[in-house]
Amino acid sequence: MRAKVRDTELYFDVEGAGLVPDGVDMREKPVLFALHGGPGGDHSGFKPAFSALADKAQIVYVDHRGSGRSARGPRETYTLENNVEDVEALRRYLGLEKIGLLGVSYGGMVALSYATRYDHNLSHLIAVITAPDHRFISRAKELLAERGTPEQREAAEKLWAGAFRDEEELREYFEVLGPVYSRTFDLAKERERRCVYSPEALNEGYAGFLRTYDVTGDLHRITAPTLVIGGRHDWICAPEFSEEIARSIRGAELRIFENSGHTVYTDEHEAFVDVVRGWLTYTPAAT
């Protein structure tokens, strides 16, 4: 499905009914927007990984502008600011009062930024393998210097510079860096991925706005129930940033997955699903 909002067209998909039978009544489930990473990835990696959550929430998968199956446009419009405002515009387009956000990696940065600005429209916040500011980049360089091979460190130079020329170069990057991202990396499965990559969106992020991204001073404004998830072996959004986010948001719950890298929802899929489902079950929506 597509929504024409603001100056762009967003692709989104919905999994699970919003209104479900509950005894003699009908119960309305929370709506959870799933925000993908990158910048320049898409939502396809969430399927079927997040399908097990659909009994607890109606999931709305969103491709950021310029990414995945959403409309392309001027590169200079591929910004975190616009991604945040697009989420808010999509909420209004769908006629929703409150939404939950499940943001992964860069999607977590969008979710945190949205939460600091539109907390009153937020029912739940799940920040997965993400960071509160640009320090994640310098820390990632340090960790890759420690853990990466010469080939991996060389491949990452295109990331730091925002210099991918096309989608094929970006796919090659993820094949080379895959074992650092994931504890369960499988090259054959990586080559079968359905992701529609956008090197332009990724380049805009790493060569531009991610270098100044910072919501650390605003996290205290978030009052929505919050779950923060990190991976112990994550190199790109190191677990200390998840710990910092959880300390900064009153009442936030923190879970660090000890056997996961950056792809926590695939590295420890069953445990990840159990934690999120359990948290959604017992955590009331913000009022």
C-alpha positions in Angstrom: 0.0 0.0 0.0 1.1 3.6 -0.6 0.4 6.8 1.2 0.9 10.2 -0.4 2.1 12.3 2.5 3.9 15.6 2.7 6.1 15.8 -0.5 6.6 12.1 -1.0 4.9 8.7 -1.3 5.6 6.1 1.4 5.2 2.3 0.9 3.7 0.6 3.9 2.2 -2.9 4.6 0.0 -4.1 7.5 0.1 -7.4 9.3 -2.6 -8.5 11.7 -6.0 -7.3 12.5 -6.4 -4.2 14.6 -9.7 -5.2 16.2 -10.0 -8.8 17.4 -12.6 -10.9 19.3 -12.0 -11.1 23.1 -14.7 -13.1 24.8 -18.0 -11.2 24.3 -16.1 -8.0 23.4 -13.9 -6.7 20.6 -10.4 -5.7 21.7 -8.3 -3.1 19.9 -4.7 -4.0 19.6 -1.9 -1.4 19.7 -0.6 -0.3 16.3 3.2 -0.8 16.0 5.1 1.0 13.2 8.2 -1.1 12.3 11.0 1.2 11.2 13.9 -0.3 9.3 17.6 0.5 9.4 20.2 1.8 7.0 19.6 4.5 6.1 18.8 3.0 2.7 17.5 -0.4 3.8 13.9 -1.5 3.7 11.3 -3.4 5.8 11.6 -6.8 4.0 14.1 -8.2 6.6 11.4 -7.9 9.2 9.3 -10.6 7.3 8.7 -13.2 8.7 10.9 -12.3 11.7 8.2 -10.0 13.2 5.2 -12.0 12.2 5.1 -13.7 15.6 4.3 -10.3 17.2 1.1 -9.8 15.2 -1.1 -11.4 17.8 0.0 -8.7 20.3 0.0 -5.7 17.9 -1.1 -4.7 14.5 2.2 -4.1 12.7 2.7 -1.4 10.1 5.9 -1.9 8.1 7.2 1.4 6.7 9.8 2.0 4.1 11.4 5.4 4.7 11.3 8.0 1.8 13.9 7.2 -0.8 14.2 3.7 0.4 12.8 0.3 -0.4 9.5 0.6 -2.3 8.8 4.2 -1.3 9.2 6.9 -3.8 12.6 8.3 -4.7 13.2 12.0 -4.8 15.9 14.7 -4.4 18.7 13.2 -2.3 18.8 16.2 -0.1 15.3 15.3 1.2 16.6 12.0 2.6 17.1 13.2 6.1 16.3 12.1 9.6 14.1 15.2 10.1 12.0 14.2 7.1 11.8 10.6 8.2 10.4 11.7 11.6 7.9 14.0 10.1 6.9 11.3 7.5 6.1 8.9 10.4 3.9 11.6 12.0 2.2 12.3 8.6 1.5 8.6 8.1 0.0 8.3 11.6 -2.4 11.1 10.7 -3.0 9.7 7.2 -4.1 6.4 8.8 -6.4 8.2 11.3 -4.5 6.8 14.3 -4.6 8.5 17.7 -1.5 6.8 19.2 1.1 4.5 17.7 3.9 2.4 19.0 7.3 2.4 17.3 9.6 -0.5 16.9 12.8 1.0 15.5 15.8 -1.0 14.5 19.3 0.5 14.0 18.8 3.7 12.0 15.1 3.1 12.5 15.7 3.3 16.2 17.3 6.7 15.7 14.1 7.8 13.9 12.0 6.3 16.6 14.0 8.0 19.4 13.8 11.4 17.6 10.1 11.0 17.0 9.6 10.1 20.7 11.3 13.3 21.9 9.1 15.4 19.6 5.7 13.5 19.6 5.7 11.7 22.9 2.0 12.6 23.3 1.2 10.5 20.2 3.2 7.5 21.3 1.8 4.4 23.1 5.0 2.2 23.1 8.6 2.6 22.2 10.9 -0.3 21.3 14.5 0.8 20.5 16.5 -2.0 19.1 20.3 -2.0 18.5 20.5 1.7 18.1 22.3 4.8 19.5 21.4 8.2 20.8 24.0 10.2 18.9 26.8 10.3 16.3 29.3 8.8 18.7 28.3 5.4 17.4 30.3 6.0 14.3 33.7 6.6 16.0 33.0 3.7 18.3 32.2 1.5 15.4 35.5 2.4 13.7 37.3 1.4 16.9 35.5 -1.9 17.2 36.0 -2.8 13.5 39.8 -2.0 13.9 39.8 -4.6 16.7 37.6 -7.3 15.2 37.6 -6.8 11.5 39.8 -8.2 8.8 41.8 -6.0 6.5 39.2 -6.6 3.7 36.4 -5.7 6.1 38.1 -2.5 7.2 38.7 -1.5 3.6 35.1 -2.2 2.6 33.9 0.0 5.5 35.7 3.0 4.1 32.8 3.5 1.6 30.4 3.5 4.5 32.2 6.1 6.5 32.6 8.3 3.4 29.0 7.8 2.1 30.5 6.8 -1.2 28.6 3.8 -2.5 28.1 4.1 -6.3 25.3 1.7 -6.8 23.2 -1.0 -5.2 25.6 -3.7 -6.2 28.4 -2.1 -4.3 26.2 -1.9 -1.3 25.3 -5.6 -1.6 29.0 -6.5 -1.8 29.6 -4.4 1.4 27.1 -6.5 3.3 28.5 -9.7 2.0 32.0 -8.8 3.2 30.9 -7.3 6.5 28.1 -9.8 7.2 30.1 -11.9 9.7 30.7 -8.8 11.8 27.1 -7.7 11.7 25.7 -11.2 12.5 26.7 -14.1 14.7 24.6 -16.4 12.4 25.7 -15.0 9.1 25.2 -17.2 6.1 26.5 -15.9 2.7 24.1 -18.0 0.7 21.1 -16.6 2.6 22.5 -13.1 2.3 22.6 -13.4 -1.5 19.0 -14.4 -1.4 17.8 -11.4 0.5 14.8 -9.5 -0.9 16.0 -6.1 0.3 15.7 -3.2 -2.1 18.8 -1.1 -1.2 19.1 2.7 -1.7 22.8 3.7 -1.7 21.7 7.4 -2.1 19.8 7.4 1.2 22.7 5.6 3.0 25.3 8.0 1.5 23.2 11.0 2.6 23.2 9.7 6.1 26.9 8.8 6.6 28.3 11.7 4.6 25.9 14.1 6.2 23.3 14.2 8.9 24.4 11.2 10.9 27.6 13.0 11.7 25.7 15.5 13.8 22.8 13.4 15.0 22.2 13.8 18.7 19.1 13.3 20.9 20.9 12.6 24.2 19.7 15.8 25.8 16.1 15.1 24.9 15.6 11.5 26.0 14.4 12.5 29.4 11.3 13.9 27.7 10.1 10.5 26.7 7.3 9.2 28.9 5.9 6.3 26.8 6.6 2.8 28.1 10.0 1.9 26.6 11.9 -1.3 25.9 15.6 -1.0 24.8 17.3 -4.0 23.2 21.0 -4.3 22.5 23.4 -7.0 21.2 26.5 -7.8 23.2 28.6 -8.3 20.1 27.1 -5.4 18.1 29.9 -3.4 16.5 27.9 -0.7 14.6 25.6 0.3 17.5 27.6 -1.0 20.5 25.7 -2.2 23.5 26.9 0.7 25.7 24.6 3.0 23.7 21.6 0.8 24.5 22.6 1.0 28.2 22.8 4.8 27.9 19.4 5.1 26.3 17.8 3.0 29.0 19.4 5.1 31.7 18.1 8.3 30.2 14.5 7.3 29.8 12.6 7.0 33.1 11.2 3.5 33.6 12.8 2.1 30.5 13.5 -1.7 30.5 16.8 -2.9 29.1 17.6 -6.2 27.6 21.1 -7.1 26.2 21.2 -10.3 24.2 24.5 -12.0 25.0 24.8 -14.1 21.8 23.8 -11.4 19.3 25.5 -9.0 17.0 23.7 -6.2 15.2 21.1 -8.6 13.8 19.6 -9.5 17.2 16.2 -10.4 15.8 17.8 -13.1 13.7 20.8 -14.1 15.8 18.5 -14.9 18.8 15.1 -14.9 17.0 13.0 -16.9 19.5 14.4 -15.1 22.5 13.9 -11.7 20.8 10.2 -12.6 20.0 9.6 -13.9 23.5 11.0 -10.7 25.1 9.0 -8.3 22.9 5.8 -10.3 23.1 6.0 -10.5 26.8 6.7 -6.8 27.2 3.8 -5.9 24.9 1.6 -8.3 27.0 2.3 -6.8 30.4 3.1 -3.2 29.5 0.1 -0.8 29.4 0.0 1.8 26.7 0.9 5.4 27.7 -2.2 7.6 28.4 
